[in-house]
Amino acid sequence: MIEIKNVTKKYGDKKAVDNVSFKVNDGDIFAFIGHNGAGKTTLIKAMVGIHDFDEGDILIDGMSIKDNPVECKRLMAYVPDNPETYEHMKAIDYINFICDMYDVDTGTREKNIKKYAKLFEMEDKLNDTIDSYSHGMKQKIVLISALAHNPKYLIMDEPFVGLDPKAVFDMKEILNEMVKDKKVVFYSTHILDVAEKLCSRVAIIKEGKLIKSGSMKEIKGDKSLEKVFMELEETK
């Protein structure tokens, strides 16, 4: 379980995240949505230990990300909104570098790298340097790196941007398999029709404040998620 408990993050006098609280349960695919600048990326970076925050706490498996950052990070994989890597490296070397940080044994990493490289059609490109890749190919390498160490918590910021339709389909299948094992998927997105079909729960943030959180059925009722989101965006 992930618990966001009264988290506030300030930049000067501006509250980018304002007293936000919600829970993400084991087995959830959880959508985090909001307009550009609403505070999604700020909160995600706080969840994975990149940003500090001013008030509240974030618990991963009951452990505070502030007090136990290494232990929390061992349970997580983070896919940022922009696929930031060491671009001078060969893709296979970068993936192995990530596996080394998580102490992934040789057998597990070889099996997982082979599995996901084949799925994302990257098998014959792993020995190329990352700087030769398109945006979508870089995104696939980041995803392979994240999945190779079998994280309990997969936290992603706009993970489908830049992916081709087959990769999007394959990624959705992977996420569904993860939650069958009671793992947790938490991701921000602007692709609301995909979130509506894929996610069991959703939170909507606006100007740093949480305005809706609950099961997908509770939040959207008989409407589409897109319709609910637009109505909330129009509310002052």
Backbone torsions as a table, in degrees:
resi	resn	phi	psi	omega
1	MET	NA	142.4	170.2
2	ILE	-108.6	129.9	177.0
3	GLU	-120.0	118.9	173.2
4	ILE	-97.2	115.6	-170.6
5	LYS	-120.8	99.2	173.8
6	ASN	52.3	46.5	-175.8
7	VAL	-82.0	130.1	173.9
8	THR	-128.0	132.4	175.9
9	LYS	-127.5	125.6	-177.6
10	LYS	-113.1	146.2	166.6
11	TYR	-119.7	99.0	-172.0
12	GLY	67.5	-126.1	178.6
13	ASP	-89.7	-7.1	-176.8
14	LYS	-89.7	131.5	174.9
15	LYS	-91.7	103.5	178.2
16	ALA	-72.5	-32.5	172.3
17	VAL	-130.6	127.4	-168.7
18	ASP	-122.7	95.1	173.0
19	ASN	54.7	52.6	-175.9
20	VAL	-92.2	134.1	177.2
21	SER	-139.2	132.9	168.4
22	PHE	-168.7	169.0	179.4
23	LYS	-121.3	147.4	173.5
24	VAL	-120.4	114.7	-173.5
25	ASN	-87.8	157.1	173.9
26	ASP	-57.0	135.4	-178.9
27	GLY	87.1	3.7	178.2
28	ASP	-87.0	141.4	155.6
29	ILE	-105.0	112.3	-167.1
30	PHE	-114.1	122.9	179.1
31	ALA	-96.5	134.8	178.4
32	PHE	-119.1	111.4	-171.7
33	ILE	-126.0	155.6	179.9
34	GLY	170.4	165.2	-178.9
35	HIS	-70.8	170.1	175.3
36	ASN	-59.2	131.1	179.9
37	GLY	84.2	8.8	-177.1
38	ALA	-76.0	-20.0	-179.6
39	GLY	117.9	5.6	-176.5
40	LYS	-62.4	-54.8	-177.0
41	THR	-65.1	-37.3	177.7
42	THR	-59.2	-46.5	-179.6
43	LEU	-68.2	-39.6	178.8
44	ILE	-61.6	-43.0	179.5
45	LYS	-66.7	-28.8	173.4
46	ALA	-70.3	-38.6	-179.9
47	MET	-61.5	-37.7	-175.5
48	VAL	-96.2	6.7	173.2
49	GLY	85.1	14.4	177.8
50	ILE	-83.0	-44.9	178.1
51	HIS	-103.2	140.8	166.3
52	ASP	-78.0	169.7	175.7
53	PHE	-140.7	162.5	-167.7
54	ASP	-89.1	-33.9	-178.2
55	GLU	-141.5	157.5	176.6
56	GLY	85.4	-165.4	-179.9
57	ASP	-153.6	160.3	175.5
58	ILE	-128.0	121.0	-177.6
59	LEU	-108.8	129.6	175.6
60	ILE	-115.0	114.2	-174.0
61	ASP	54.2	36.2	179.0
62	GLY	82.4	-3.4	-179.8
63	MET	-101.8	139.3	178.6
64	SER	-74.2	131.8	176.6
65	ILE	-66.4	-24.1	177.2
66	LYS	-75.9	-43.8	-173.7
67	ASP	-86.5	-26.8	-176.0
68	ASN	-132.8	58.1	-172.6
69	PRO	-62.5	-41.4	-177.5
70	VAL	-68.2	-45.1	179.8
71	GLU	-61.2	-40.8	178.5
72	CYS	-66.3	-43.9	-176.5
73	LYS	-66.7	-27.9	177.4
74	ARG	-63.0	-24.3	-177.9
75	LEU	-89.3	-9.9	-168.9
76	MET	-116.2	156.2	162.7
77	ALA	-126.6	140.3	-177.5
78	TYR	-121.6	127.1	175.8
79	VAL	-114.5	108.3	-176.3
80	PRO	-75.5	171.3	-178.8
81	ASP	-71.9	-19.0	175.1
82	ASN	-125.3	126.9	-174.8
83	PRO	-70.5	86.5	-177.3
84	GLU	-89.7	120.3	-178.0
85	THR	-138.3	-179.6	169.5
86	TYR	-90.1	97.0	-166.4
87	GLU	-72.0	-15.9	177.8
88	HIS	-76.7	-13.2	-176.9
89	MET	-84.6	153.2	166.7
90	LYS	-68.7	148.6	-177.1
91	ALA	-57.6	-43.0	-178.2
92	ILE	-64.2	-35.5	178.3
93	ASP	-68.7	-38.5	178.3
94	TYR	-65.1	-44.7	179.5
95	ILE	-61.3	-43.5	178.7
96	ASN	-66.1	-33.7	175.6
97	PHE	-60.1	-45.5	178.2
98	ILE	-64.1	-43.3	178.1
99	CYS	-61.1	-38.0	177.5
100	ASP	-60.7	-41.2	-178.9
101	MET	-64.0	-29.1	179.7
102	TYR	-98.8	9.2	178.4
103	ASP	54.4	42.9	179.3
104	VAL	-78.1	127.7	-178.3
105	ASP	-68.6	161.5	-173.3
106	THR	-59.1	-45.9	-177.4
107	GLY	-63.2	-44.1	-179.0
108	THR	-65.3	-45.3	-177.2
109	ARG	-66.8	-40.9	-179.9
110	GLU	-62.8	-42.3	179.3
111	LYS	-63.9	-45.9	-176.3
112	ASN	-72.7	-39.8	177.7
113	ILE	-61.9	-45.4	178.6
114	LYS	-61.1	-45.1	-178.4
115	LYS	-59.8	-51.3	-173.7
116	TYR	-79.8	-31.6	175.4
117	ALA	-64.1	-39.9	177.3
118	LYS	-66.1	-44.1	-178.5
119	LEU	-60.5	-42.1	-177.8
120	PHE	-91.6	10.0	176.0
121	GLU	57.7	45.8	-178.9
122	MET	-118.7	7.2	-174.5
123	GLU	-55.2	-45.1	-174.9
124	ASP	-87.5	8.1	-178.3
125	LYS	-117.4	0.4	-174.3
126	LEU	-68.2	-22.0	179.7
127	ASN	-92.3	4.5	174.1
128	ASP	-86.5	152.7	175.5
129	THR	-74.9	146.8	-173.2
130	ILE	-64.8	-28.1	-179.3
131	ASP	-67.6	-10.5	177.1
132	SER	-89.1	-3.1	-174.1
133	TYR	-87.1	156.3	167.3
134	SER	-75.8	170.6	178.1
135	HIS	-57.9	-45.2	-178.3
136	GLY	-63.5	-38.5	178.2
137	MET	-67.1	-39.2	176.2
138	LYS	-62.3	-40.1	178.6
139	GLN	-61.7	-39.6	179.1
140	LYS	-64.1	-39.2	179.4
141	ILE	-65.5	-40.2	177.3
142	VAL	-63.2	-41.3	178.8
143	LEU	-65.6	-44.1	177.6
144	ILE	-59.7	-43.1	179.6
145	SER	-62.2	-39.7	-179.7
146	ALA	-68.7	-39.7	-175.6
147	LEU	-81.3	-21.8	-172.7
148	ALA	-64.8	-24.3	-178.6
149	HIS	-103.3	17.9	173.3
150	ASN	51.0	59.8	-176.6
151	PRO	-68.8	148.7	172.1
152	LYS	-76.6	-34.4	-178.8
153	TYR	-119.8	118.0	176.6
154	LEU	-107.4	112.9	-174.9
155	ILE	-116.0	121.8	-170.2
156	MET	-134.7	144.4	178.9
157	ASP	-115.2	106.6	-178.4
158	GLU	52.6	58.6	-172.0
159	PRO	-71.7	-20.0	-174.9
160	PHE	-90.5	-8.2	-178.3
161	VAL	-65.3	127.1	177.1
162	GLY	90.1	-10.4	179.8
163	LEU	-82.5	145.9	175.3
164	ASP	-75.3	163.8	-175.2
165	PRO	-56.2	-38.3	179.6
166	LYS	-65.3	-42.8	179.6
167	ALA	-64.3	-37.7	176.3
168	VAL	-62.1	-45.9	178.4
169	PHE	-60.4	-47.3	-178.8
170	ASP	-63.4	-38.8	-180.0
171	MET	-65.6	-39.5	177.4
172	LYS	-62.5	-38.6	177.5
173	GLU	-64.1	-41.4	177.9
174	ILE	-60.7	-44.8	-178.4
175	LEU	-63.6	-40.6	178.0
176	ASN	-63.7	-37.8	177.8
177	GLU	-67.7	-37.7	-179.7
178	MET	-61.4	-45.0	-175.6
179	VAL	-74.6	-19.8	172.0
180	LYS	-63.5	-27.4	177.2
181	ASP	-91.9	14.8	178.6
182	LYS	65.7	23.9	172.0
183	LYS	-82.4	174.7	-174.7
184	VAL	-121.0	132.7	173.5
185	VAL	-119.5	122.5	178.1
186	PHE	-127.2	122.8	-179.9
187	TYR	-149.1	147.4	173.3
188	SER	-91.0	150.4	-179.1
189	THR	-161.7	153.4	168.4
190	HIS	-105.5	-3.4	-178.1
191	ILE	-90.7	85.1	-167.0
192	LEU	-73.0	-29.8	179.6
193	ASP	-68.1	-35.5	175.9
194	VAL	-67.3	-45.1	179.2
195	ALA	-59.6	-41.8	-178.8
196	GLU	-60.4	-40.9	-178.1
197	LYS	-79.6	-31.5	-170.0
198	LEU	-93.7	-34.2	-166.1
199	CYS	-96.0	144.8	177.5
200	SER	-88.7	-28.5	-178.8
201	ARG	-138.3	161.3	-174.7
202	VAL	-150.5	146.1	170.2
203	ALA	-128.6	140.7	-179.8
204	ILE	-118.2	126.8	-179.2
205	ILE	-116.3	142.1	-179.8
206	LYS	-142.1	123.0	179.5
207	GLU	50.3	42.2	175.8
208	GLY	84.0	-9.1	-178.2
209	LYS	-106.5	140.4	174.8
210	LEU	-77.2	123.4	-178.3
211	ILE	-110.4	-19.1	176.2
212	LYS	-153.2	140.8	174.2
213	SER	-155.9	136.3	179.2
214	GLY	164.0	-167.7	176.8
215	SER	-67.5	154.7	179.8
216	MET	-57.5	-40.3	-179.5
217	LYS	-64.2	-41.8	179.8
218	GLU	-64.4	-42.0	-174.0
219	ILE	-72.9	-42.2	-173.2
220	LYS	-95.8	-21.3	-178.2
221	GLY	56.3	-128.2	180.0
222	ASP	-91.5	1.6	-178.3
223	LYS	-97.0	172.5	171.5
224	SER	-82.2	156.2	176.4
225	LEU	-61.0	-37.5	178.7
226	GLU	-60.5	-42.6	179.9
227	LYS	-64.7	-45.3	179.0
228	VAL	-61.3	-43.9	-179.3
229	PHE	-61.8	-45.0	-179.2
230	MET	-64.8	-37.7	177.7
231	GLU	-64.5	-40.9	179.4
232	LEU	-69.1	-35.0	178.2
233	GLU	-65.5	-31.2	-178.3
234	GLU	-81.7	-12.8	-179.1
235	THR	-80.5	128.6	178.9
236	LYS	-83.7	NA	NA
